[in-house]
């Protein structure tokens, strides 16, 4: 999801986990669609690891016009807890991975819903172009009985998400139910579930219901 961040950086716009403020108004004023970047592809891998979920989100952006410097705003929704190890990098084929500056930003009511934590990612336009639009975000989030990941932010890029693939790895069998965009897994094999779409205009996101940890003394 994305929204404009006025005065944060000269000529900066905002990415919101991922969608960005831009030029054309969208329903839900004052949030805007970024007409300069298209989210051509997203691959999201979630791995349930005991008391946390490891997130690997990979985005492929396609520029329309000049690629400018921007601030991408990445919100982390409830019901999970604290986020650890948040990092972002450009991972295209030229020059090897490039770590990007990240920092906490103020969570709150967003076009894609409420967040419990959020992060600013500084993305230089020339570097994004040199890495052929490939952006990677990693983090781990503490979980108890549930986990969420917002996809609705993808509505704030130019057009729909070209293709989306979601992979859920749950070797410990903690997941009681899992939906992406309100749908159960499209495929299952062992402890792995997967979903895939083409031309998706997202409306919600990922929702996991987990077996709650036993309380001491029960």
N, C-alpha and C positions, 0 to 999 in steps of 0.2 A: 504494500500500500504506500501511497506517496502523497505528500502534501507540500505546498510551498513553504520555505523557511525564509521569510523576509529578513534581510539584513544580516543573515548568518555569514555568508560570504558574498563578495561581489560576484554577480552573475551565477549564484548558486541556486539550485533547486533541491527538493527534498525527496528522498526515496523512503518509502515506508514499507518494509519487509516484503514486499517489495513492489512499490509503485511510486510514481513521483509527481510532484507538483509541476504544472507547466502552463500551457497556453490556452486550452479550451475548457470551459466550465463543464463540470459533470453534475448529475443529480447529487444532492447532499451538500449544497453550498456550505462553506466556501471551498471545498476540496476540488482540485483540478486534475485533469488528465495531462500527462506529459506527452505531447505530440512528437517530441524529438527522439524518443527511444521506444522501440518495440521489444517486448519480452518474447523472443522467438522460441525459447525452450527453457524449461526448468526441470531439474531432477532433484528430488528430495529423498534423502535416506535417513530413516529414524531407527535407532537401535536401543532397545530397552535393556538397561544394564543395572539390575538391582534397584537401587533407590534413585536412579537418574535416567534420563533419556539423552543419548548423544544425537545431535542434529548435524547433518551435512547437507547444505543447500547450495546447489549449483545453478547459476543463471547465465544464459546466453542472450545478450542484448544486441539488437540491430539498430544502428543509428539512421535517422532520417534528417539529413542536413549535417551541419557542423557539430562535432562532439565537444561539448563544453564541460568545464569543471563543474562539479555539483556535490552536494551533500545528500547522501542517501540515509534515510531514517528507517531503522529496522525495529519494529515493536515486537515484544514477546508477550503473548496473551496469557491469562490464567487458564487452567487452575494450577499450573506447576509453580514451583518455588523459585529459589535464587538461581541465577545463571552464573556459570563459571567458564572461564577460558574462551570468552567471546573473541573471535578474530575474523578478519576479512582479508582476502587477497585476490589479485588478478592472476589468472592462471592460464592465459593463452599460450600459444606455441612459441612466441618470440621473447627471448631473453630470460626465460625461467620465471617462477612465481614472484610476484611483487606484493609484499605486505603493505596494507593500507592503514593509515591512522584511524583509530576508532576511539570513541569516548561515550560515556553515558549521557543520555538526554532525558528530558522530563517526560515520564509516562503520563497518560491521561486518556481522555475520550478522543478516539481517532475515527476516521471514516470506516476503517475495517473493524472497529470495536475497541473495547477497553484493553489496555496493556498494563502489565505489572512491572516491566522493565523495558527500556528502549535504548537504542544505541545510534549514534551518528557515525557514518562512514564517509570519509573524505575521498572522493573519486576524481582524480585528474582526468580530464577529457582525452588528452593525448595518450596517456597510458592505457585508458580503457580501449581506445581505438587500436593501439599497438598490440594489445592482448586479445584482439578480435572479439571484444565484448564479453569475455568470460570472467565472471565474478563468483567467488566461492565464499560462503560464510560457514564457520564451524562454531558450535558451543555445546555445552552440556547443561541440562536443567534438572534440578532436584524435583522429584515427583513423589506423591503419596498415593492418591487414589485416581488421579487423572492427569491428562496432558492435552495441550492444545497447540496448534500452529495455524497462523492466519494465512490464507491464500487470497482472500478478498482484495488484498493490496494489489494483486495482479491486474485488477480492473482499472487501475490508475495509470497504466502505461498505454501506449498507442495500440488500439485494437485489442483483441483477445490474446491470451497466452497461446502461442503457436502450438506447442505440445507440452504436456505435463506428465511426468512419471513419478510415482510415490512408491517407495519400498520400505516396508516395516519389518524389522528383524526382532523376533521375540523368542529367543532360545529358551528363556526361563519360564515361558508360558504365563506371564503376568497379565497379559492383555485379555480382558473379559469381552470387550467389544471394541471395534475400530471402524470408523467411517471417514471417508474423504468426500467432501461436497455432499454429505448426507447419504453416500452409497457404501455398502459393504464391499469387502475386497473383490476386485475383478478376478484375481487368481490367488490361489493358496498352494503352498508346497512346504510341508514340514512346519518349521517355525517362522516362515517368511510369507508375508502377504504383499500384494502389489495392486496398483491402480494405474490406469493410463487414459489420457484424453488427447484429442486434437482440437484446436480452435476453441479453447475453454474460456468463457467469461465467468470467473469464479464468483460465488455468492457466499461462501462460508469458509471452510478450511478442514483441518484434521482434528478429530476428536477421539481420544483414547480413554476408555474406562479401564482402570487397572485394579487388580486385587489389592486391597488395602493391606499394609503391613500389620502383622499381629502386634497388639500392644503387650508390653511386658506384664506378665502375671496372668495372661489369658490363655 
